[in-house]
Amino acid sequence: MHPLASSNRIAWADTSSGCFSIKSAYRMIKERLWNLRVEAWNLPWKEERLRCGIGSDARCSICGHELEDVIHAIRDCGTAKDVRQLSRVNSVEAERWIQLRIDETVKINTGCPAAGGAVRENNGKWIIGYNRRLGACSIIETELWDILDGVLLVQERHYHKILEQTDNIKVIEAINDSLSKCSNSAIIRRIAQLLQKVESWSLDYIPGEENIEADCIAKFAFGRGKGLHLFETSFESF
């Protein structure tokens, strides 16, 4: 890890200061309880009532689809698709924007994680792919290493506008939060330092089914040794 990032610090995740409090613990537990007044809980509740035969209507109030489950609300509904499309950088306006898609995977029989990514120009032209097999670490830590590798590779090639895309919402939240407060994670602090040197960047959510290329590159790391591996030609040629 870069010396300027220093070491990790133990912190309570549910307060901005990192200090534990009874109030924050109570709030955290309460947020995980079902509450029909909260739309996020209302969706699975409507679906479950219909499945048990005690409800008659679970249609989407926006598009009229017969079953509005969580997947439909965030992925399949036409309005959700429109919102995702608007959140992405327009390729016509994004001159010299580089698209960095990342993903992580875990080998079931060993629990060993790996990370991979694909870097393309905004017109889809291949720049470079990469993967890395890691030791024992969490899914979020794996994805953070993935982002760090990708940002370093892009900067080494003197690109200054980066559109990063991942299907891990927690990673997006962690990095965005680090911009307003100092993170307790050394790797997040290092990523934040690098992004401050970039002219423009965006970190967006992408559904897993649209991120298959990065997922395949990550899985390919299991057949290789540890360390960072680069792919100068498109992964489609393998």
Secondary structure by P-SEA (a helix, b strand, c coil): ccccccbbbbbccccccccccaaaaaaaaaaaccccccaaaaaaaaaaaaaacccccccccccccccccccccccccaaaaaaaaaacccccccccbbbbbbbccccccccbbbbcccccccccccccccccccccccaaaaaaaaaaaaaaaaaaacccccccccccaaaaaaaaaaaacccccaaaaaaaaaaaaccbbbbbbbccccaaaaaaaaaacccccccbbbbccccccc
